[in-house]
Amino acid sequence: MEPIIETKGLSISFGGHTAVDGVNISVPKNHFKSIIGPNGAGKTTFFNLLSGQLLPTKGQIFFRNKEITKMSPTERTCLGLGRSFQITNVFPNLTVLENVRLAVQSQAGTRFQMLAHYKKYRIFEEKAAEWLELVLLDNKKEIVARNLAHGEKRKLEIAMLLALNTEVLLLDEPTAGMSVEEVPAILDVIRKIKRGNDRTILLIEHKMDMIMDLSDSVMVLFNGKLLADGTPNEIMKNEIVQSAYLGGLYDVNSVKA
Ligand SMILES: Nc1ncnc2c1ncn2[C@@H]1O[C@H](COP(=O)(O)OP(=O)(O)OP(=O)(O)O)[C@@H](O)[C@H]1O
C-alpha cells in the first residue's frame, strides 16, 4: 500500500548530540503505529520533526509522497498531519465546548467575524458537541477548561485534534500523568478512533499493554536510532529489543502468536 508518511534518513543534532539518527519509516494509510523506547530515546523529538516544530539537520519527510521537510506546522496541519494539542494550547478560561468549537472553526478556515452569523456558529457548535461525545466529555461541555481534571484535559486535547479533521494523528503519551482510573476512558477513545478506520495514528506510549492492544506495528527508538520496526509480536520477541529496552521485564509468553 502507498505510504501516507515516509521519512528518509531523518536526523537532528543538538550541539554534538544526535537525538534522531538516520530514521527511515514508511507508514501506510489507516495504519496504527506505536513508538516506544527508553527515556531520552528521541521519541518526542521524532514527533517534533514530523509535525514541523523542529527542522531536521539531515533527511526528508514525505506526506502522501509530497516532500514536507521544510513546511511549517500550520502548513502540515492544513495538509492533514495533526499533532495533539498540549494542555498549554487549551484556552483555560473558555468552556470545553468553546475550545473545541474554535478548533472546528479553524479547520473550516472561518474568521472570528463570522461568529456574527448565528447559523454558522450553531453548525460549528453542533460539530464540536459531536467530537465531545466521541471522547466522552459531552457532560462537561459548559465547564470552564481550567476546572477539568487532568485526564479530562487530555480528552479535550484529543477532541480538539479530531476537530481539525486531519488524516494523520500524532498522539504523544495521551495517558501521561493520568490516574489509573482515568486510563480506560482514554483507551476507549483511541479504540473508537481506530475503529473508524479513516485515520492513520502514530502513538508514543510507555504502557506496553496499551501498545499490544492497539498497534498494527511498533517501532523502537534507542539512542535516536531505529532499533526495530515490526508487528507487536515481532517486537516483543526481538532479542535485541528485549535486551536493549524491555530488559526481559515483559513476559514474551503472554504475547499471542
Ligand atoms: N531542544 C533540544 N535541545 C537540546 N537537546 C534536546 C532538545 N530536545 C531534545 N533534546 C535531547 O534529545 C534527546 C531525546 O529527547 P526526547 O525528548 O525526544 O526523548 P524521548 O524518547 O521522547 O524521552 P521521554 O520518554 O523521556 O519523553 C534527549 O537527550 C534530550 O535531552
The ligand as an SDF file (V2000), in Angstrom:
LIG
                    3D

 31 33  0  0  0  0  0  0  0  0999 V2000
   15.5640   21.3220   22.0280 N   0  0  0  0  0  0  0  0  0  0  0  0
   16.5100   20.4900   22.4880 C   0  0  0  0  0  0  0  0  0  0  0  0
   17.7660   20.9370   22.7450 N   0  0  0  0  0  0  0  0  0  0  0  0
   18.7310   20.1030   23.1890 C   0  0  0  0  0  0  0  0  0  0  0  0
   18.5490   18.7730   23.3980 N   0  0  0  0  0  0  0  0  0  0  0  0
   17.3270   18.2860   23.1530 C   0  0  0  0  0  0  0  0  0  0  0  0
   16.2330   19.0990   22.6980 C   0  0  0  0  0  0  0  0  0  0  0  0
   15.1370   18.3000   22.5280 N   0  0  0  0  0  0  0  0  0  0  0  0
   15.5170   17.0590   22.8940 C   0  0  0  0  0  0  0  0  0  0  0  0
   16.8230   17.0490   23.2580 N   0  0  0  0  0  0  0  0  0  0  0  0
   17.5810   15.8590   23.6900 C   0  0  0  0  0  0  0  0  0  0  0  0
   17.3250   14.8350   22.7410 O   0  0  0  0  0  0  0  0  0  0  0  0
   17.2290   13.5700   23.3850 C   0  0  0  0  0  0  0  0  0  0  0  0
   15.9010   12.9160   23.0450 C   0  0  0  0  0  0  0  0  0  0  0  0
   14.8620   13.5710   23.7780 O   0  0  0  0  0  0  0  0  0  0  0  0
   13.3370   13.1990   23.5890 P   0  0  0  0  0  0  0  0  0  0  0  0
   12.5690   14.1190   24.4760 O   0  0  0  0  0  0  0  0  0  0  0  0
   12.9880   13.1880   22.1570 O   0  0  0  0  0  0  0  0  0  0  0  0
   13.2960   11.7170   24.1610 O   0  0  0  0  0  0  0  0  0  0  0  0
   12.0130   10.8130   24.4410 P   0  0  0  0  0  0  0  0  0  0  0  0
   12.2970    9.4720   23.8510 O   0  0  0  0  0  0  0  0  0  0  0  0
   10.7660   11.4870   23.9970 O   0  0  0  0  0  0  0  0  0  0  0  0
   12.0530   10.7060   26.0270 O   0  0  0  0  0  0  0  0  0  0  0  0
   10.8620   10.5880   27.1130 P   0  0  0  0  0  0  0  0  0  0  0  0
   10.3240    9.1900   27.0190 O   0  0  0  0  0  0  0  0  0  0  0  0
   11.5640   10.8310   28.4020 O   0  0  0  0  0  0  0  0  0  0  0  0
    9.8480   11.6490   26.7940 O   0  0  0  0  0  0  0  0  0  0  0  0
   17.4400   13.8260   24.8680 C   0  0  0  0  0  0  0  0  0  0  0  0
   18.7840   13.5680   25.1850 O   0  0  0  0  0  0  0  0  0  0  0  0
   17.1100   15.2900   25.0300 C   0  0  0  0  0  0  0  0  0  0  0  0
   17.7870   15.8560   26.1020 O   0  0  0  0  0  0  0  0  0  0  0  0
  1  2  1  0
  2  3  1  0
  2  7  2  0
  3  4  2  0
  4  5  1  0
  5  6  2  0
  6  7  1  0
  6 10  1  0
  7  8  1  0
  8  9  2  0
  9 10  1  0
 10 11  1  0
 11 12  1  0
 11 30  1  0
 12 13  1  0
 13 14  1  0
 13 28  1  0
 14 15  1  0
 15 16  1  0
 16 17  2  0
 16 18  1  0
 16 19  1  0
 19 20  1  0
 20 21  2  0
 20 22  1  0
 20 23  1  0
 23 24  1  0
 24 25  2  0
 24 26  1  0
 24 27  1  0
 28 29  1  0
 28 30  1  0
 30 31  1  0
M  END
$$$$
